[in-house]
Structures are given as C-alpha cells and as structure tokens.
Amino acid sequence: MKKFLLLPVFLLVASCYGELASLGCSEPSEYEKAQAKSMYNTFGTSRVGISDTQARKMFGCHYNDGDKIYSYKTFRGEKFILVRYGRPITYY
C-alpha cells in the first residue's frame, strides 16, 4: 500500500518542482520597472563601475553578467539602476 502512495506523491513533487524553483526570484513589479525607467531617463544619471559581487549583493538573482549599473542621486541618497540591453530592469 505504501508503494502505491509513493507514486502520486512523487508525481506531485515533480510537477511542483518548476514552480518552487521560480519562487526564489520573481520578476520586478511594474511599479519598480516604471520607477527605474523614470530614474534612468533623467538628466544626471551616470554609469557606475562596481564589482560583480557587489552588484549581486544589491540586485540578487536579477543581476546577470553583462548588465550595467547606473547611479541616480537624490536628496536622500543614491539609487542604483540595473540596466540590461539598454532597458532598466529594477533599482536598489
């Protein structure tokens, strides 16, 4: 009897594996994308040269090799924009 229950449990876990893997890194919200785009298209935004490890700490799984980081200074501090292929993805 235990062997018969093992098969449906295995199939359930196998079917949910792809869903569980995508939970770790969700796509940025539309609000974050719009904010990043507005900061990116503003005068005074400049490219920043930071290391890959620092960029991975800031942006996590959204950062890929070859992405560019731009800086936008505000009154309260500095925001960093993740840009891929000329399109802003998110900000930190």
Secondary structure as UniProt FT lines:
FT   HELIX           2..22
FT   TURN            23..24
FT   HELIX           30..40
FT   TURN            43..44
FT   STRAND          46..48
FT   HELIX           52..59
FT   HELIX           60..62
FT   TURN            65..66
FT   STRAND          68..73
FT   STRAND          78..84
FT   TURN            85..86
FT   STRAND          87..91
//
